[in-house]
Every structure is written in structure tokens, then in C-alpha cells.
């Protein structure tokens, strides 16, 4: 078992996140990076825009990450033994772009209730202050949902550019990870990340999120995979796991899932962004 220890659980409960958690070797992380580069080369439009979501439906390598026993052990420590994969996202910051992620709370727009869920952020490359690692506002998960302003900034990697105003930067902590390391964060914690100022790509694969079987989607429809335990509530339609890369039927299903996800992210929005 790779369950979180007492100190890690205390960090999560007190601060709203726990990091780093060792998951993959450098070689395993490098294989995932190669998978991304192969898809980008052979299917150049597959991972851009809305397509960055739910790559685990078309790639056995990403699917295996979602069902990694070390990750699930850590997740079980937080949400219990009945675990569903509620979706995934690739966050890629290229060195020649100005992409950033504004301050936000996941719970504001994802639509999972109750908050028995956790977001897992896996570093495929190193994530540090130079290349735009996440920064976490420790303890902010203990407060209410904050007001978010939809900015639609063209460089913002969030759908609407939703932004919490007046975040005290001095109270935020850089979430520095080596390739293969994981962080877990609470639905309510305020977090964000700056642009990549290095000369290398910064890549994160995010399971957004692992949800307990008791968690419903109150804004729309999602598909799930059973990662551990049982789906005793049966709120969601289950998806099968891929057995080959870019299977035609899997690609159709991924697009269907992403269309439903877009409806959730842009519910009551004034316009639609590029993600």
C-alpha cells in the first residue's frame, strides 16, 4: 500500500494539498512524454483546445496512469475506497508561449458535489518556479467559494479565464515537482500558475478528478471509469478502457465526452473559449 502517512494527511487537511508524492520513475515519465509527442506528430490536432481533455480514453498509457495503484492508494486515503475516474486534462506550457493559469478554485466550475473528490496533478516533466509550476494558497480550502471573474484572456489555459481577484501572492506556496511526482489538491483550494520562462516544455497530466461513488455531477453529464471499489450510487455512465492507441470508436467516444464536458465548463457563460 502507498497510502498517505499521518503527516501527509495532516498537510492535506491543514493546507488543502499534499506534495510531492512519489509515483513514477523518470523512465516511466519519459515514456508518457514520448506518447504525447507521438500523438502530436501523427495526429497534430488531437491534443489541442478541447482535445486536451480525456486523453485516457484513447491511450492505454494514459489509462494506466489513471489506474496506477500508487496513485489510487493515496487517493483512497482522502476519499475512501470507492473511486471513480471523472476525467483528465493535459496542461502543456510551451516555452515560446505565454500560457498561464489564473487563480481559481476547481469546485467553482467543475460541478462535482458533494466535495468528496480530489484532483491529482502528475508531473510528466519537472515543474518549478521557472517553468510555471502551480502555486497554492494554503488554507484557502477552509473558506467559501470565492467570486470568480470570467476574463477570457487569450493566454489563460482555463476555459473562461475564470479568476479569483486579489490573491495574496506572499501567502502562496510553489508546488515544485520532479518528473514522476504527484500532488493532490482539495476542490476548494485557490491555486494558479504563471507562464513558462524556461527553454523546455512543462507538462502535467491531471486527473480532474478522482471522485467518490457518492459524488454527482450537478451541472451536466460525465462518463466515469471504475478505478477501485464499487459504484454503489450509479450516478454516472461508465466508459470502457482503451486497448489500443487512437482506436476509431474510442476517438468518437472521447469527442462525445468532451462535448458534454464543454457544456459543463461553459454553463451560463456569455461566450465559449478555445478550451
Secondary structure, DSSP 8 states (H G I E B T S, - for coil): -----HHHHHHHHHHSEEEEEE-S-HHHHHHHHHHHHHHHHHSTTTTSGGGGB-GGGT-HHHHHHHT-HHHHHHHHHHH-S-EEE--EEEEEE-TTS--BEEEE-GGGTS-EESS-EEEEEEESS-B-TTTT-EEEETTGGGS----EEE---TTB-SSS-EEESS--GGGEEE--B-TTEEEEEETT--EEE----SSS-EEEEEEEEEEETT-EESSS--EEEEEES--SS--SEE----SSTT-HHHHHHHHHHHHHHHHHHTTT-SS----
